[in-house]
Amino acid sequence: MKHKNDNNQSITSKSDEFKALGFIIFILFPVLSVAFVGSYGFIIWMIQAFGGVVSH
């Protein structure tokens, strides 16, 4: 929520900033991490399913 001070400048309250930070740290980063690792694993699985396992 934005509040106006005496100079007519809009400022954001600290609680809103902490809510946004909490959302980023506890929701967004874990979801993006799981999505990235899961999609990478799926891509590797599909490569191995259709192309065969890569030998050394």
Contacts in CASP RR format, 6 or more apart in sequence:
PFRMAT RR
TARGET T0000
AUTHOR 0000-0000-0000
METHOD contacts of the structure
MODEL  1
MKHKNDNNQSITSKSDEFKALGFIIFILFPVLSVAFVGSYGFIIWMIQAF
GGVVSH
1 12 0 8 1.000
1 13 0 8 1.000
1 16 0 8 1.000
2 10 0 8 1.000
2 11 0 8 1.000
2 12 0 8 1.000
2 13 0 8 1.000
3 10 0 8 1.000
3 11 0 8 1.000
3 12 0 8 1.000
3 13 0 8 1.000
4 10 0 8 1.000
4 11 0 8 1.000
5 11 0 8 1.000
48 54 0 8 1.000
END
